[in-house]
Amino acid sequence: MRRFQHKIVPEQIVTTRLTLRAFCMEDEQAMFKNWTSDAQVARFMAGKAHSSPAITRSVLESFCYHSSRGNLHWAIVPNRALCAENRLADDEPVGSVSIVRFDSVRKEAELGYALARVLWGQGIIPEAIEAIMKWAIPHLGVKRFSAQVFDGNEASVRVLKKCGFSHTSTRSNGACRNTGEPADVLIFEKVVNFRNDD
Ligand SMILES: CC(C)(COP(=O)(O)OP(=O)(O)OC[C@H]1O[C@@H](n2cnc3c(N)ncnc32)[C@H](O)[C@@H]1OP(=O)(O)O)[C@@H](O)C(=O)NCCC(=O)NCCS
């Protein structure tokens, strides 16, 4: 039995191939095994790959106990057909999609995401992002979405372009890679078009 202990539990969202649900502490092993321990997944992220499940546990604690309206995290759980196609265990999270920052005055939400390598290239993160945006527009009143991408993360740039984001600016040496090297950060944005309801 899963125990959800968030102050604010994100609503469960079901898409064609995925369930996006709140994280729980029982996700520690799957999260570590499926993506947080993988250096290829962490390559363009601020933090290093986790060297032990204890590190994943501390991240999960922050997801589970310190979520707020401005900081929401969904576990990506593939449906049975997608698990069977990819020989994955049923009912295990394979990645995360998050609203890492929500400005309730400006109505702007910043997105973040990561996915187990075995599922790359199947349009999973675009499907998850589209669903989160569709939820966030009526529930949080979001008018503009953004995402920050380290220069060189072409897969993430492709995801954002497929989801209708545009590159609006670059922060030169705007962050540190997990190797300690400085990195340019590309800012992508999408303004909600209420007339077309997207
Ligand atoms: C970036 C990431 C989230 C993309 O998710 P995804 O569900 O694989 O996205 P898509 O299936 O739409 O693929 C996006 C692009 O990845 C590239 N790609 C596809 N298969 C790939 C593979 N096996 N290996 C590497 N890149 C691949 C392609 O360029 C693809 O674009 P295309 O559809 O125009 O060919 C995923 O690669 C990931 O988790 N990366 C590590 C974490 C990360 O970088 N997070 C984002 C931080 S800003």
The ligand as a Gaussian input file, in Angstrom:
#p B3LYP/6-31G(d) Opt

LIG

0 1
 C       15.552000      14.846000     -22.844000
 C       14.607000      13.696000     -22.559000
 C       13.719000      14.093000     -21.411000
 C       13.773000      13.423000     -23.828000
 O       12.640000      12.615000     -23.517000
 P       12.024000      11.603000     -24.606000
 O       10.757000      11.085000     -24.072000
 O       13.063000      10.623000     -25.006000
 O       11.734000      12.615000     -25.824000
 P       11.453000      12.241000     -27.351000
 O       11.087000      10.805000     -27.495000
 O       10.529000      13.263000     -27.856000
 O       12.867000      12.421000     -28.051000
 C       13.451000      13.714000     -28.121000
 C       14.716000      13.640000     -28.944000
 O       15.647000      12.785000     -28.298000
 C       16.547000      12.272000     -29.285000
 N       16.615000      10.812000     -29.087000
 C       15.740000       9.890000     -29.491000
 N       16.156000       8.670000     -29.127000
 C       17.302000       8.833000     -28.485000
 C       18.213000       7.954000     -27.874000
 N       18.002000       6.634000     -27.870000
 N       19.306000       8.468000     -27.290000
 C       19.521000       9.776000     -27.272000
 N       18.678000      10.691000     -27.818000
 C       17.601000      10.206000     -28.422000
 C       15.990000      12.619000     -30.638000
 O       16.697000      13.740000     -31.114000
 C       14.557000      13.012000     -30.307000
 O       14.076000      13.966000     -31.209000
 P       13.187000      13.471000     -32.485000
 O       11.928000      12.903000     -31.915000
 O       12.953000      14.727000     -33.252000
 O       13.985000      12.430000     -33.213000
 C       15.365000      12.401000     -22.187000
 O       16.317000      12.178000     -23.200000
 C       16.051000      12.501000     -20.828000
 O       15.496000      12.111000     -19.800000
 N       17.298000      13.013000     -20.814000
 C       18.061000      13.109000     -19.562000
 C       17.482000      14.136000     -18.582000
 C       17.380000      15.515000     -19.186000
 O       18.233000      15.929000     -19.958000
 N       16.305000      16.214000     -18.802000
 C       16.023000      17.539000     -19.317000
 C       16.765000      18.590000     -18.587000
 S       16.414000      20.193000     -19.342000

